[in-house]
Amino acid sequence: MEKEESVIKAIEEIASQLGEESVLVDDLDRSAYSYDASGMQAVPSAVIRPSTSDDVSFVVEVANKFGIPITPRGSGTSLVGGPLPVSGGFVVDMQKMNGIIDKDEENGLVRVEAGIKVRELNEIFSDRFMPINPDGAGFSTVGGLIAEDSASPLSIRYGTMGDLLYGVEVVLPNGEIILVESPGPPSRRSILNLLVGSEGTLGIFTSALLKLPRRPENRIAYKIELTDISDALILQEEIEKSGIGVSAFEVYHNYKELVEGAGTEAVAFIEISGTQECVEIWDSRLKSILDNMEFPFESVTEEKADDVWEGRKNLYEVAKVREEALKVVSLRVYPSLVRDAVQEADRT
Ligand SMILES: Cc1cc2nc3c(=O)[nH]c(=O)nc-3n(C[C@H](O)[C@H](O)[C@H](O)COP(=O)(O)OP(=O)(O)OC[C@H]3O[C@@H](n4cnc5c(N)ncnc54)[C@H](O)[C@@H]3O)c2cc1C
């Protein structure tokens, strides 16, 4: 059977089960799904928009029958081409599966469909929030976050997506639907660990059980101007010595090249959060460190703190337009290695 014919037959079978409106085949629609935030492009033969786990399972079985590759997709905020159908075939857009299945207010547990977005998770509990918000605007879906084991600025305090995850429902490559939950036997946790960060290669996540942390009473974000990356290392050491509970610490090197009009070589974004009393103490300690080191800084409280992290998104955009790779180096590893890593990245 010719490939083209097999694609047409598969589309017909899927459309007859899921409904015509769930299968997009127009050039414009396919083109809209041919990008992510990386700037790369690969056009799918069709876009399938399932509404249930059974739909996803059916799509996987039909794709297997006709030998057609499938690529799951959340919001397409990936910076590395993850949701692009580089081998052709179908994109499975999970965004219609965005419901809340059940929630446990007392323990902050919530079971959601995989297409729900970070900003929607933030509305589930008044006193809890979703700390992993990699794109800064809350567009990433739970499925995408699990597939990437995503991190974001607050990962210093809250870990990565895998740390919030207590279970997933996943459609395996043979179409079987399984539920993997933890706590339970250690083997369950191992399977969960295997699935987290699998980048859509081991199955399609259809729902997830998450535990969301409590919103801190207070938070303050700082933007600090540095002479170069070595300042960040000294600053990190001073902060550590003074016992300040930092929840986020990101440093942008070559800032002058990324931001027009910026007069500084490197910038650090820091957030502290916790109880009112703690934050007040840490704020005054941090400000005195910054004054002593003569680093110019601005600080913003609670309501404006999110804007600082949303602004970070623009740096990725600028880097993309200029086709510059943004090199990300973690300050969580041995800080002494960061300088070497930055120098190495600059050489390559
Ligand atoms: C400005 C900006 C900053 C960013 N910063 C960070 C950062 O600091 N850290 C970080 O980790 N990421 C970062 N990202 C990348 C991105 O936001 C995350 O990887 C996010 O988790 C992707 O979610 P998504 O729903 O958009 O998934 P998509 O981009 O649609 O897909 C990402 C991957 O997940 C797979 N996938 C999607 N849904 C499912 C599913 N239901 N089942 C199985 N596989 C699935 C896809 O096949 C693909 O491989 C950033 C992105 C932007 C735009």
The ligand as an ORCA input file, in Angstrom:
! r2SCAN-3c Opt
* xyz 0 1
  C      10.515     31.455     27.131
  C      10.645     29.994     27.430
  C      11.429     29.586     28.492
  C      11.555     28.225     28.799
  N      12.309     27.863     29.868
  C      12.382     26.561     30.216
  C      13.103     26.170     31.395
  O      13.691     26.993     32.097
  N      13.123     24.853     31.717
  C      12.468     23.906     30.963
  O      12.489     22.722     31.339
  N      11.797     24.253     29.848
  C      11.739     25.533     29.442
  N      11.023     25.893     28.327
  C      10.471     24.826     27.450
  C       8.995     24.444     27.628
  O       8.225     25.465     28.150
  C       8.818     23.213     28.496
  O       9.587     22.157     28.009
  C       7.346     22.757     28.613
  O       7.288     21.713     29.538
  C       6.715     22.256     27.333
  O       5.305     22.130     27.535
  P       4.298     22.123     26.304
  O       2.946     21.773     26.801
  O       4.397     23.368     25.522
  O       4.859     20.879     25.460
  P       5.277     20.828     23.930
  O       6.266     21.880     23.626
  O       4.066     20.776     23.087
  O       5.975     19.401     23.896
  C       7.182     19.191     24.587
  C       7.520     17.693     24.553
  O       6.568     16.976     25.317
  C       5.931     15.965     24.541
  N       4.540     15.930     25.004
  C       3.661     16.963     25.079
  N       2.504     16.543     25.613
  C       2.656     15.216     25.867
  C       1.809     14.215     26.417
  N       0.560     14.483     26.816
  N       2.297     12.961     26.530
  C       3.564     12.663     26.143
  N       4.409     13.563     25.620
  C       3.953     14.824     25.490
  C       6.113     16.408     23.102
  O       6.096     15.313     22.209
  C       7.479     17.070     23.164
  O       8.494     16.105     23.082
  C      10.876     27.250     28.002
  C      10.083     27.670     26.932
  C       9.961     29.019     26.646
  C       9.083     29.422     25.493
*
